[in-house]
Amino acid sequence: MERQHITEAYMSSLKRERRAADNTVLAYRNDLQQFETYLNGVVGDGAGWGQVTRDHVIQFIAQLNARYSTSTVARKIAALKSLFAWLRANRHIGADPILDLRAPPIARRAPHTLTPDEVVRLMEAPVGENPMRARRDRALLELLYSSGMRVSEVIGLRLADLDLERAEVRCAGRGSRDRVVPLSPRAIVALRDYLAGARAESAAGGPTDYVFLNPAGSSLTRQAVWLMTRQHARAAGLHGEITPHTLRHSRAEHLMAEGENPRRVQEIFGHANIATTQSYRQ
């Protein structure tokens, strides 16, 4: 079981020292558990990491290639390479058996984006029998598009992060990189409307400082935001897979098309690399 204990130590360092995002930690944990299961059938659960060879990894990857897409295999290889690099750095193994192993090249698809008219249709979709929920959803969609924030950033948003007087929001991004993002007039109007009525009613069940709440007064989940976005996209008659990230991509593309400085767009979106920002040039 020593191998599993060492793996847990690595997972802790991934979160604590490298400040990896929660989604990354969860994905890596699942990937490494899958590799552990494979190793148990090959070398047994008593074998240490020093007994794992390059051939073991290659055979594991061959099994992955028969079951998963190239992008999924590439991510699982990245998880293994990160683990073995950590094992070597912390002297749990003498040499890294997959130091020069490369992930398969991934054919990147251009992200799906909406036209400005389609964005307006989506923003106007939240209507219906529950006006309180409609106000919340409208504010959430307007914020997602106006700020270009990620879902994880939006659901973690606190009231103190909003400054509607200055038309900006403070966003806790990946890797503890905070940034201040401007808000559009439409987003400000929608947020004021939501905060004045719908949110106050949802928060009646108890004190909470999260901005976006469900009817029980708890913060929203990622899945809830994704389902909500999909529901309103269908109501708006939009085709294709419309997700919260579609709004982020759309906003970046629209800003670049309007002639915004790429460095400014990089700051707003929290891109670590300017090349990511420049990929939105049409």
Residue, then its C-alpha position, 0 to 999 in steps of 0.5 A: m500500500e506504500r505506493q498509494h500513500i505516496t500518490e496521496a502525498y503527491m495529490s496533496s502537493l498538487k493542491r497545496e503547493r502548485r495551487a492546481a484548480d479543483n477540476t484539475v485535481l479531480a481529473y488527475r486523481n481519477d487518472l492516477q486511480q485508473f493507472e493504479t488499478y492497472l498496476n495492481g493487475v500487472v505488478g501487484d499492489g505491494a510493488g513500489w513506484g520504483q518498480v514501475t517501468r516505462d514498458h508498464v506505462i506504454q502498455f497502459i497507454a496502448q489500452l487507453n488509445a483503444r478506449y478514449s479520444t486523443s485529448t483524453v489520452a493526452r490529459k492522462i499522460a500529462a497526469l502521469k508525467s506530472l506524477f513521475a516528475w514529482l516522484r523523481a524530485n522527491r527521491h521516491i524513484g531514482a530516474d523518471p522512466i517517462l521523462d521523454l514520453r510525449a503526448p499525442p498531438i491534439a487537433r484543436r477545434a475552434p471554439h463555438t461562439l455566438t454572434p452578437d445578435e445570438v447573445v442578445r437572444l440568449m440574454e432575453a430567454p430567461v422568462g416564464e412562470n418563476p420571475m425570481r429565477a428568471r431575474r437570477d438567470r438573466a443576471l448570471l448570463e449577462l455577467l458570464y458574457s460581460s466579464g468573460m468569467r469562468v463558471s467556477e469563478v462565477i459560482g464562487l463570487r461573493l457580494a464583496d467582489l461586486d462593485l457596481e458603482r465602479a462597474e467592475v468585479r474582482c475575480a479570483g482566477r486560476g492559480s490565485r491570480d486575482r483580476v479586476v474585470p469591467l462590467s457592461p451597463r446591461a450586466i449592471v442593470a441585470l445584477r441590480d435587479y437580481l440583487a434587489g429582489a430575487r437574491a434577497e428572497s433566496a437568502a431568506g433561509g440564512p446568511t450567505d455572501y455568495v452572489f448567485l443562490n438556488p431557491a434553498g439559499s445555497s450557492l449554485t453548482r457548476q452543473a446547475v449553471w451548465l443546465m441553465t445555460r443549455q435550457h435558455a439556449r434552447a428556448a432562444g432557438l440557438h443551435g449547437e452545444i451552448t455552454p457557459h464557456t461559449l459565452r466566454h469564447s464569444r466575448a473574447e472574440h467580440l472584443m478582439a473584433e472590436g479592436e480591443n488591445p490584445r494585452r487588455v483582453q488577456e488581462i480581462f480573461g486571465h490568460a496566462n499566455i498571450a497566444t491564447t488571446q490572439s487565437y481569437r483574432q478573426 
